[in-house]
Amino acid sequence: MTGDASRPLLRVVRGEPTAEELAALVAVVTAGAAVTAPAAAPPPSLWGRPVLRSPLHPGPGAWRASGLPR
């Protein structure tokens, strides 16, 4: 719906619509453009970043140490 400033956004090809009819048409077209606009993607989750996780050290007592706060 973006365009050159010298070109009109809409052009009436046939008939003579009233100002109210043109206003209704513009409202419907702009509402439709707002609905079809893509939404911004959510930021990626930080849970998947390996730098934020501590390494696992398997061995005797590891299961007990995994529940203890560091």
Order of alpha helices (4+ residues) and beta strands (2+ residues): alpha-alpha
